[in-house]
Amino acid sequence: MSGDSSNPIIVRESPASSSVPRVKPSPKPKLIRVPFEYTPSDDGTDENLLILFHGLGDTHIPFARLGKQLKLPQTATLALRAPDQIPYLYEQAFQWYESFDPLGEMIKHPNPTSAYNLLHNVFKHLTEDCQWPPDRVHLFGFAQGGSVATEFALKWWSAELEKQRQAQLKPVDGEGGDASSDYVPRPLGSIVTIAGALLEYPTLKTPCPTPLLAFHRPSSEQTLLLDKSLRDFKKAFSSVSVVSFPKEEGMPRSREEWEPIMRFWSEKLSRRQVEGLYEVMSGTTPIPR
């Protein structure tokens, strides 16, 4: 890895808020409920949280290492391990939900509810106990991890819309709902999915405003995102960017492949004003290769 001033990271200023601490509390293992690795921001300001989801048959360890290597400004990282070990395998290989039938064949229509329930508890802890605003939480997932990340963001948004609906129905002074009682839905910060498609057909009437970057390799069977999957993304999310690299397989590897992801983060990450200074953060963030 190396720095390159031709690939700057410029993050948008975050409104100052005395109610949100600059350094966030570390997540507690008993509340996360799965193994994880949390790393505070290198620069001492935890304004953003990047959560990393590994793919099928992997662990959180290489993704924790990736999070540290990224060195995104004012960004802490949290690499989560999937909850279930793949049956009949003795190595450390995990899955976010049951993926194989008793004969070892891939399940065509898996039930990811267990993953959603896990993440519901994780996000409750992060937003309430660790004081992370939802719009400062960003997701990065590979393959099955990308599918879980995108699906959970939609579940989160759907729950936020329901809270808004309930607030509007709540009586005010014995009358019907009033605009002053409206709940403002809180989307997550952003999502990067590497070859991870949606698992369910999107049915939201109001698309999720969380910006999504979908990275895929049209020439690779392993990491192919079909046209239907891309259409589903555009139905479910109001802001979708797609990048394609028809070579190699798996995770982005080269500077060229990481560049659009880093550019996406440069547009979506927030920056807290420190000691009254308005400084441009550029030319210091390396791009993995």
FIVEX-663414 format. One record per residue (C-alpha): x, y, z; residue in one letter; chain; residue number from 1. Coordinates in pm, 1 decimal, decimal comma. Each point is the difference from the previous one (the first is absolute). Layout:
FIVEX-663414
+----------+----------+----------+----+----+-----+
|        X |        Y |        Z | aa | ch |   i |
+----------+----------+----------+----+----+-----+
|        X |        Y |        Z |  a |  A | NUM |
...
+----------+----------+----------+----+----+-----+
//
This chain:
FIVEX-663414
+----------+----------+----------+----+----+-----+
|        X |        Y |        Z | aa | ch |   i |
+----------+----------+----------+----+----+-----+
|      0,0 |      0,0 |      0,0 |  m |  A |   1 |
|    114,9 |    353,0 |    -62,0 |  s |  A |   2 |
|   -133,7 |    353,4 |      9,5 |  g |  A |   3 |
|    -73,5 |    185,0 |   -321,0 |  d |  A |   4 |
|    -97,6 |    367,1 |    -16,8 |  s |  A |   5 |
|   -179,8 |    -66,6 |   -329,9 |  s |  A |   6 |
|   -265,2 |   -196,7 |    189,0 |  n |  A |   7 |
|   -117,8 |    238,8 |    274,5 |  p |  A |   8 |
|   -254,4 |    -79,1 |    266,3 |  i |  A |   9 |
|   -211,9 |    306,5 |     70,4 |  i |  A |  10 |
|   -277,6 |    -57,3 |    251,3 |  v |  A |  11 |
|   -300,8 |    222,7 |     61,1 |  r |  A |  12 |
|    -16,8 |    203,0 |    315,8 |  e |  A |  13 |
|   -217,9 |   -139,7 |    275,8 |  s |  A |  14 |
|   -210,5 |    240,6 |    205,4 |  p |  A |  15 |
|    153,1 |     37,4 |    346,0 |  a |  A |  16 |
|   -200,8 |   -169,8 |    272,0 |  s |  A |  17 |
|     86,7 |      7,0 |    365,7 |  s |  A |  18 |
|   -230,7 |   -295,4 |     55,6 |  s |  A |  19 |
|    208,1 |   -233,1 |   -218,2 |  v |  A |  20 |
|    343,8 |    -75,4 |    145,2 |  p |  A |  21 |
|    309,5 |     38,5 |   -216,5 |  r |  A |  22 |
|    135,0 |   -332,4 |    127,3 |  v |  A |  23 |
|   -265,2 |   -271,5 |     12,9 |  k |  A |  24 |
|    -19,2 |   -278,1 |    260,5 |  p |  A |  25 |
|    129,8 |   -335,8 |   -121,7 |  s |  A |  26 |
|   -267,6 |   -264,4 |    -70,4 |  p |  A |  27 |
|    -50,0 |   -258,7 |    273,6 |  k |  A |  28 |
|     46,9 |   -367,8 |    -97,1 |  p |  A |  29 |
|   -299,1 |   -119,4 |    204,0 |  k |  A |  30 |
|   -227,4 |    235,4 |   -195,6 |  l |  A |  31 |
|    150,2 |    -58,1 |   -347,1 |  i |  A |  32 |
|    -38,3 |   -377,9 |     58,5 |  r |  A |  33 |
|    244,2 |   -108,3 |   -273,8 |  v |  A |  34 |
|    380,0 |     34,2 |    -20,2 |  p |  A |  35 |
|    106,4 |    336,9 |   -137,8 |  f |  A |  36 |
|    290,9 |    241,9 |    -20,2 |  e |  A |  37 |
|    -55,8 |    369,0 |     62,7 |  y |  A |  38 |
|    263,4 |    260,9 |    -86,0 |  t |  A |  39 |
|    -44,2 |    367,9 |     90,0 |  p |  A |  40 |
|     95,8 |    261,8 |   -255,8 |  s |  A |  41 |
|    373,9 |     58,3 |    -44,7 |  d |  A |  42 |
|    -42,7 |    377,1 |     37,2 |  d |  A |  43 |
|   -188,3 |    -14,9 |    330,1 |  g |  A |  44 |
|   -338,0 |    115,7 |   -134,0 |  t |  A |  45 |
|   -266,0 |   -269,4 |    -41,6 |  d |  A |  46 |
|   -238,0 |    183,5 |   -230,4 |  e |  A |  47 |
|    -77,8 |   -297,0 |   -230,3 |  n |  A |  48 |
|    -27,0 |   -372,9 |     61,0 |  l |  A |  49 |
|     73,7 |   -245,4 |   -281,2 |  l |  A |  50 |
|   -143,8 |   -347,0 |     66,5 |  i |  A |  51 |
|    156,7 |   -280,1 |   -205,7 |  l |  A |  52 |
|   -181,7 |   -324,3 |    -89,7 |  f |  A |  53 |
|    204,7 |   -293,0 |   -128,9 |  h |  A |  54 |
|   -116,8 |   -248,8 |   -261,0 |  g |  A |  55 |
|   -116,2 |   -361,5 |     24,1 |  l |  A |  56 |
|    264,6 |   -232,3 |    145,1 |  g |  A |  57 |
|    220,5 |    274,2 |    144,1 |  d |  A |  58 |
|     49,0 |    175,5 |    336,1 |  t |  A |  59 |
|     17,5 |    361,8 |    112,9 |  h |  A |  60 |
|    378,1 |     -5,7 |     46,9 |  i |  A |  61 |
|    113,3 |     98,0 |   -354,2 |  p |  A |  62 |
|   -272,1 |    263,9 |    -15,3 |  f |  A |  63 |
|    115,6 |    148,8 |    330,2 |  a |  A |  64 |
|    347,3 |     23,8 |   -154,3 |  r |  A |  65 |
|   -147,9 |    165,8 |   -309,6 |  l |  A |  66 |
|   -183,7 |    254,6 |    213,2 |  g |  A |  67 |
|    325,8 |    100,8 |    166,5 |  k |  A |  68 |
|    183,0 |     22,2 |   -333,3 |  q |  A |  69 |
|   -261,3 |    233,1 |   -148,1 |  l |  A |  70 |
|     82,1 |    273,9 |    255,1 |  k |  A |  71 |
|   -311,9 |    196,5 |    -89,9 |  l |  A |  72 |
|      0,2 |    341,3 |    171,7 |  p |  A |  73 |
|   -206,4 |     32,0 |    318,3 |  q |  A |  74 |
|   -127,4 |   -355,1 |    -51,1 |  t |  A |  75 |
|     -6,7 |   -287,7 |    246,8 |  a |  A |  76 |
|    -43,5 |   -353,4 |   -133,7 |  t |  A |  77 |
|   -191,9 |   -300,4 |    125,8 |  l |  A |  78 |
|     53,0 |   -341,5 |   -163,0 |  a |  A |  79 |
|   -268,6 |   -252,3 |     98,0 |  l |  A |  80 |
|     23,5 |   -377,0 |    -24,1 |  r |  A |  81 |
|   -303,0 |   -186,0 |   -132,3 |  a |  A |  82 |
|   -183,0 |   -196,1 |    272,2 |  p |  A |  83 |
|     -5,1 |   -354,4 |   -139,6 |  d |  A |  84 |
|    282,1 |   -235,8 |    -88,4 |  q |  A |  85 |
|    -50,8 |   -186,5 |   -325,1 |  i |  A |  86 |
|    -88,0 |   -362,5 |     86,3 |  p |  A |  87 |
|    247,5 |   -282,5 |    -61,3 |  y |  A |  88 |
|    292,6 |    236,4 |    -44,3 |  l |  A |  89 |
|    277,3 |     -3,7 |    257,9 |  y |  A |  90 |
|    165,3 |    324,6 |   -103,3 |  e |  A |  91 |
|   -120,4 |    343,4 |    107,4 |  q |  A |  92 |
|   -272,0 |     51,0 |   -261,6 |  a |  A |  93 |
|   -318,0 |    187,5 |     88,3 |  f |  A |  94 |
|   -333,2 |     93,8 |   -155,9 |  q |  A |  95 |
|   -245,4 |    281,5 |     73,3 |  w |  A |  96 |
|   -295,1 |   -237,4 |    -35,6 |  y |  A |  97 |
|    -60,8 |   -365,2 |    -89,7 |  e |  A |  98 |
|    137,7 |    -33,0 |   -352,1 |  s |  A |  99 |
|     22,5 |   -376,3 |    -69,2 |  f |  A | 100 |
|   -253,1 |   -281,8 |     11,2 |  d |  A | 101 |
|     79,5 |   -340,3 |    163,3 |  p |  A | 102 |
|    154,3 |   -118,1 |   -328,1 |  l |  A | 103 |
|    239,9 |    291,8 |    -12,1 |  g |  A | 104 |
|   -180,5 |    179,4 |   -282,9 |  e |  A | 105 |
|    -51,3 |    375,8 |      9,1 |  m |  A | 106 |
|   -348,5 |    100,7 |    115,4 |  i |  A | 107 |
|   -161,6 |    197,2 |   -282,4 |  k |  A | 108 |
|   -234,1 |    200,1 |    220,1 |  h |  A | 109 |
|    169,4 |     35,2 |    339,3 |  p |  A | 110 |
|   -162,3 |    148,6 |    308,8 |  n |  A | 111 |
|    224,1 |    282,4 |    129,9 |  p |  A | 112 |
|   -223,0 |     88,3 |    297,1 |  t |  A | 113 |
|    261,0 |   -110,3 |    253,6 |  s |  A | 114 |
|    251,1 |    245,9 |   -149,8 |  a |  A | 115 |
|   -252,6 |    284,4 |     14,5 |  y |  A | 116 |
|    -81,2 |    -74,6 |    363,2 |  n |  A | 117 |
|    370,4 |      0,4 |     87,2 |  l |  A | 118 |
|     57,3 |    332,8 |   -174,6 |  l |  A | 119 |
|   -309,0 |    152,5 |    159,7 |  h |  A | 120 |
|    159,6 |    -60,2 |    340,5 |  n |  A | 121 |
|    340,5 |    120,6 |   -121,0 |  v |  A | 122 |
|   -142,2 |    326,2 |   -132,8 |  f |  A | 123 |
|   -209,5 |     55,8 |    310,5 |  k |  A | 124 |
|    321,8 |    -18,5 |    203,7 |  h |  A | 125 |
|    196,4 |    220,4 |   -241,4 |  l |  A | 126 |
|   -262,4 |    274,7 |    -31,2 |  t |  A | 127 |
|   -118,2 |      5,6 |    361,8 |  e |  A | 128 |
|    293,0 |   -105,0 |    219,3 |  d |  A | 129 |
|    292,5 |     99,4 |   -224,0 |  c |  A | 130 |
|   -176,4 |    319,1 |   -119,6 |  q |  A | 131 |
|     52,4 |    -47,0 |   -373,5 |  w |  A | 132 |
|   -251,0 |    202,4 |   -207,1 |  p |  A | 133 |
|   -139,5 |   -233,4 |   -269,8 |  p |  A | 134 |
|    103,3 |    232,4 |   -281,7 |  d |  A | 135 |
|    361,2 |    -28,8 |    115,3 |  r |  A | 136 |
|     -5,1 |   -380,3 |    -32,9 |  v |  A | 137 |
|    125,9 |   -136,5 |   -334,1 |  h |  A | 138 |
|    -10,8 |   -361,7 |   -117,7 |  l |  A | 139 |
|    245,9 |   -198,2 |   -214,0 |  f |  A | 140 |
|    -70,7 |   -361,2 |    -91,9 |  g |  A | 141 |
|    141,2 |   -266,9 |   -227,9 |  f |  A | 142 |
|   -227,0 |   -255,0 |   -175,5 |  a |  A | 143 |
|   -229,4 |   -149,5 |    268,4 |  q |  A | 144 |
|    113,4 |    277,3 |    234,8 |  g |  A | 145 |
|    -99,0 |    258,1 |   -261,9 |  g |  A | 146 |
|   -344,0 |   -156,7 |    -32,8 |  s |  A | 147 |
|    -50,5 |      9,8 |    377,1 |  v |  A | 148 |
|    117,3 |    362,4 |     17,4 |  a |  A | 149 |
|   -234,6 |    121,6 |   -274,2 |  t |  A | 150 |
|   -297,9 |   -197,2 |    128,2 |  e |  A | 151 |
|     52,4 |    120,9 |    354,4 |  f |  A | 152 |
|     18,8 |    363,6 |   -116,2 |  a |  A | 153 |
|   -343,4 |    -49,4 |   -158,8 |  l |  A | 154 |
|   -135,9 |   -160,6 |    318,8 |  k |  A | 155 |
|    134,3 |    291,6 |    199,6 |  w |  A | 156 |
|   -158,3 |    253,9 |   -238,3 |  w |  A | 157 |
|   -332,7 |   -184,3 |      3,2 |  s |  A | 158 |
|     -2,2 |     11,0 |    382,0 |  a |  A | 159 |
|     79,3 |    372,1 |     -8,4 |  e |  A | 160 |
|   -291,5 |     63,3 |   -237,6 |  l |  A | 161 |
|   -227,7 |   -191,7 |    236,3 |  e |  A | 162 |
|    113,2 |    217,2 |    291,7 |  k |  A | 163 |
|    -87,4 |    304,6 |   -208,7 |  q |  A | 164 |
|   -343,9 |   -142,3 |    -78,0 |  r |  A | 165 |
|    -68,0 |    -74,5 |    365,0 |  q |  A | 166 |
|    107,9 |    351,7 |    100,3 |  a |  A | 167 |
|   -239,1 |    150,9 |   -250,5 |  q |  A | 168 |
|   -286,8 |   -208,6 |    141,6 |  l |  A | 169 |
|     76,0 |     95,1 |    359,7 |  k |  A | 170 |
|   -271,1 |    230,5 |    140,6 |  p |  A | 171 |
|    101,5 |    355,0 |     91,1 |  v |  A | 172 |
|   -225,0 |    170,1 |    258,5 |  d |  A | 173 |
|   -272,5 |   -250,8 |    -69,9 |  g |  A | 174 |
|      5,7 |     55,4 |   -374,7 |  e |  A | 175 |
|    163,1 |   -172,6 |   -292,8 |  g |  A | 176 |
|    369,8 |     -5,8 |    -77,0 |  g |  A | 177 |
|    169,5 |    333,6 |    -47,5 |  d |  A | 178 |
|    300,8 |     93,3 |   -212,5 |  a |  A | 179 |
|    181,2 |    109,9 |    314,4 |  s |  A | 180 |
|     -7,7 |   -360,6 |    124,9 |  s |  A | 181 |
|    145,8 |   -145,8 |   -318,2 |  d |  A | 182 |
|    292,0 |   -235,9 |     36,8 |  y |  A | 183 |
|    280,5 |     61,4 |   -249,8 |  v |  A | 184 |
|    125,9 |   -334,9 |   -139,5 |  p |  A | 185 |
|    373,9 |    -55,5 |     42,3 |  r |  A | 186 |
|    173,0 |   -181,2 |   -288,3 |  p |  A | 187 |
|    343,0 |   -156,4 |     33,2 |  l |  A | 188 |
|    302,5 |    183,4 |   -140,0 |  g |  A | 189 |
|     94,6 |   -208,4 |   -305,6 |  s |  A | 190 |
|     47,9 |   -354,4 |   -129,8 |  i |  A | 191 |
|    268,0 |   -160,5 |   -216,0 |  v |  A | 192 |
|    -88,7 |   -350,2 |   -117,0 |  t |  A | 193 |
|    260,9 |   -206,4 |   -178,7 |  i |  A | 194 |
|   -190,9 |   -256,3 |   -210,6 |  a |  A | 195 |
|   -276,9 |    -32,5 |    257,7 |  g |  A | 196 |
|   -353,6 |     12,7 |   -140,3 |  a |  A | 197 |
|   -330,2 |     48,8 |    180,8 |  l |  A | 198 |
|   -149,7 |   -321,3 |    135,7 |  l |  A | 199 |
|   -362,7 |    111,9 |    -12,4 |  e |  A | 200 |
|   -205,0 |    198,1 |   -249,4 |  y |  A | 201 |
|    -20,7 |    361,4 |    123,7 |  p |  A | 202 |
|   -351,7 |    115,6 |     90,4 |  t |  A | 203 |
|     58,9 |    339,5 |    162,8 |  l |  A | 204 |
|   -231,5 |    275,6 |   -119,7 |  k |  A | 205 |
|    260,8 |    259,7 |     96,4 |  t |  A | 206 |
|    347,0 |    -97,3 |   -127,2 |  p |  A | 207 |
|    281,3 |      0,0 |    253,2 |  c |  A | 208 |
|    208,5 |    320,7 |    -31,9 |  p |  A | 209 |
|    320,6 |   -166,3 |    122,5 |  t |  A | 210 |
|    251,7 |     33,7 |   -288,1 |  p |  A | 211 |
|    105,4 |   -337,0 |   -141,6 |  l |  A | 212 |
|    306,7 |    -94,6 |   -202,3 |  l |  A | 213 |
|    -21,2 |   -341,3 |   -169,4 |  a |  A | 214 |
|    331,1 |   -146,6 |   -121,4 |  f |  A | 215 |
|    -19,1 |   -298,0 |   -235,8 |  h |  A | 216 |
|    193,0 |   -198,3 |   -257,7 |  r |  A | 217 |
|   -222,8 |    -91,7 |   -296,6 |  p |  A | 218 |
|    246,4 |   -257,7 |   -134,4 |  s |  A | 219 |
|     33,5 |   -192,5 |    326,5 |  s |  A | 220 |
|   -251,7 |   -264,9 |    103,5 |  e |  A | 221 |
|    115,9 |     23,0 |    361,0 |  q |  A | 222 |
|    -73,1 |    369,5 |     38,6 |  t |  A | 223 |
|   -264,3 |     61,2 |   -264,7 |  l |  A | 224 |
|   -280,9 |    245,1 |     73,6 |  l |  A | 225 |
|   -275,8 |    -74,1 |   -248,2 |  l |  A | 226 |
|   -192,1 |    279,0 |   -172,0 |  d |  A | 227 |
|   -304,1 |    -89,6 |    210,6 |  k |  A | 228 |
|    199,5 |     56,0 |    318,3 |  s |  A | 229 |
|    109,6 |    342,1 |   -119,0 |  l |  A | 230 |
|   -362,1 |     86,6 |    -85,1 |  r |  A | 231 |
|   -103,0 |   -108,9 |    348,6 |  d |  A | 232 |
|    261,1 |    230,9 |    150,4 |  f |  A | 233 |
|   -135,2 |    293,2 |   -199,0 |  k |  A | 234 |
|   -353,4 |    -80,0 |    111,9 |  k |  A | 235 |
|     98,7 |    -27,0 |    366,7 |  a |  A | 236 |
|    247,4 |    290,7 |     25,0 |  f |  A | 237 |
|    -38,5 |    353,8 |   -129,0 |  s |  A | 238 |
|    375,4 |     47,4 |    -57,6 |  s |  A | 239 |
|    184,1 |   -287,9 |   -169,4 |  v |  A | 240 |
|    345,2 |      5,2 |   -158,9 |  s |  A | 241 |
|    134,0 |   -301,5 |   -190,9 |  v |  A | 242 |
|    362,5 |    -75,3 |    -83,6 |  v |  A | 243 |
|    117,2 |   -296,0 |   -206,1 |  s |  A | 244 |
|    341,4 |   -162,2 |    -32,1 |  f |  A | 245 |
|    -23,1 |   -305,4 |   -230,4 |  p |  A | 246 |
|    321,6 |   -170,2 |    109,3 |  k |  A | 247 |
|    137,0 |   -199,8 |    290,8 |  e |  A | 248 |
|   -241,3 |   -118,8 |    270,9 |  e |  A | 249 |
|    -98,7 |     80,9 |    353,7 |  g |  A | 250 |
|     83,1 |    317,7 |    192,2 |  m |  A | 251 |
|    146,8 |    312,7 |   -162,8 |  p |  A | 252 |
|    376,6 |    -41,0 |    -20,1 |  r |  A | 253 |
|    162,5 |    274,0 |   -200,9 |  s |  A | 254 |
|     18,7 |    375,0 |     46,2 |  r |  A | 255 |
|   -218,8 |     31,7 |   -310,0 |  e |  A | 256 |
|   -272,5 |   -215,7 |    155,8 |  e |  A | 257 |
|      8,3 |    175,0 |    337,7 |  w |  A | 258 |
|     -5,9 |    349,6 |   -146,8 |  e |  A | 259 |
|   -381,0 |     27,7 |    -63,1 |  p |  A | 260 |
|    -70,1 |   -137,7 |    347,6 |  i |  A | 261 |
|    233,1 |    252,1 |    162,1 |  m |  A | 262 |
|   -156,2 |    278,0 |   -207,0 |  r |  A | 263 |
|   -346,4 |   -112,2 |    112,9 |  f |  A | 264 |
|    107,0 |     13,0 |    363,9 |  w |  A | 265 |
|    157,2 |    342,1 |    -53,2 |  s |  A | 266 |
|   -346,9 |    125,0 |    -93,2 |  e |  A | 267 |
|   -192,6 |   -179,2 |    275,2 |  k |  A | 268 |
|    217,6 |     10,1 |    311,9 |  l |  A | 269 |
|    -52,5 |    287,6 |    241,6 |  s |  A | 270 |
|    263,2 |    212,6 |    172,2 |  r |  A | 271 |
|    -26,9 |    164,9 |    337,7 |  r |  A | 272 |
|    140,2 |    349,7 |     33,5 |  q |  A | 273 |
|    293,9 |    -14,1 |    240,2 |  v |  A | 274 |
|     98,0 |    303,1 |    210,0 |  e |  A | 275 |
|   -162,6 |    246,4 |   -236,6 |  g |  A | 276 |
|    211,8 |    -97,6 |   -299,1 |  l |  A | 277 |
|   -141,1 |    -67,2 |   -345,9 |  y |  A | 278 |
|    267,8 |   -213,1 |   -154,7 |  e |  A | 279 |
|    -14,0 |   -207,3 |   -316,9 |  v |  A | 280 |
|    105,7 |   -357,4 |     58,3 |  m |  A | 281 |
|    163,7 |   -115,1 |   -320,5 |  s |  A | 282 |
|    293,8 |   -188,3 |   -137,1 |  g |  A | 283 |
|     55,5 |   -201,7 |    317,8 |  t |  A | 284 |
|   -232,0 |   -296,8 |    -34,3 |  t |  A | 285 |
|    157,9 |   -303,5 |   -165,8 |  p |  A | 286 |
|   -184,8 |   -218,8 |   -242,7 |  i |  A | 287 |
|     45,1 |   -375,1 |     65,6 |  p |  A | 288 |
|    149,2 |   -211,9 |   -270,8 |  r |  A | 289 |
+----------+----------+----------+----+----+-----+
//
